[in-house]
Amino acid sequence: MSIANTSQSKKLMTLIPAVLFAVASWPNNVQAATAPSCVSLVQSKRVISRAPDRIVATATNSCSGTQRFRMIWAFAADGSCRSIPAGGAFTEERRIGFSPAPYVSELRKC
C-alpha cells in the first residue's frame, strides 16, 4: 500500500485503534490450560546419518483417565489435539533446521 492512497491510509488508521482495544480489553485471567502434572514429557535428539537430525518428544499419560492435549512447539509448527487414554503415550518429532532447534514448550489442554 502506498502512502499516496489516503483513502486506504484512513481506513487503516481507524482499524488500528479498534484492534489495539480488542487486545487490551482481553480479560487478564483468561489463559490456556496446561495438561495436568500426571502427563509427562520426554524430549531427545535423534541423529540420522545423511539426513537432518530430529527432536523427538514423547508425552505419556499416567493419569487415571483419558487426557486431551497438544504439543506446543517453540520454533516449529504446533501439534494437533490428541486424546490419550490412561497409560498411553504419543510421540511427535520435528526436523532440526536452523538454530535454534525446536522443542516442546508446553502440553496444552484442548
N, C-alpha and C positions, 0 to 999 in steps of 0.2 A: 504494500500500500504506500502510495506516495503522500507526502505531506501536502502537496498541492491540492489534493482532493479534500476539500474542507468538509464536505457532506459526510464522508466516511470517518474523518477525524472526529467530528462532533458526535457521531454515533458511538465511536469507541470510547470517547471521554465520558459519555453518560453511562456506558456499560461498566466501566472500571469501578466506580464507587459502589454500584449495586453488587458486584462480585465481592469486593472487599467487605461490604457489610454482611453478606451471606456467610463468609468465612469467619468474620469476627463475632457474629452472633451465634455460632455453633455452641451448644452447651459444653461447659468445661468438664462435666462429669461423664460425657459420652466417650468411651474408649473401647477398642476392640478387645474382646475377652481372649485370654490365652488359654491353651489347653491345661487341664489340671496337672498337678505335680506327679500323679501316678502314670503320666505318659512321659517316657524318657526318650532322649535323642542322643545318638552317637554319630559323629562325623569323622570321616577319614579321607585320605588321599589315595586314589588308585592310580598307580603308574602303569601306563600302557606303552609298550615298545612300538615305535613308528606311528604313534597317534597321540593326540593331545591327552594329557593326564586329566583325571576327573576327580571331583569332590563327591563323595558318596555319603548320603545322610539316611539313617535308619531310625524311624520312630517306632517304639514298642509300647503297646497299651497294657499296662499292668493294673488297670482299674477293674472294678467288679462288673462293669457293663460296657457296652459299645460307646466309643467316643468318635465324634465327628470333628475333624480339624484339617488344616492345610499347612504346608510348609511355606513360610515367608522367607524368601531368599534375598540376601544382600548381593548386589552386583550380578543378578541373574533373574530370569522370569520366575514368578511365584508358582508353586504347585497348585494343583486342583484340590477341591474339597474331597476328603475320603472318609468313609465310615469304617472304623477298625474295631472288630469285636474284641472282647476281653481276651487277653493273651496273644492277640495278633500283632503283626508288625507290617510296615511297608517301607520301601526304600525308593528314594529318588536320587538322581545324580545330575550334575551339571559339568560341562566341559570347562576346563581352565583355559581361558584365552589369554587375555592380557591381565596385568596386575591392576587392581587387587583381585585375588581369587574369590570366587563366590563362596558363600557359606549360609547356612540356615540361621537367621537371626531370631526367629520366633516360630512357635507352633501356635496357630491361631484357630480358635473355635469357629465353626461355620454351620 
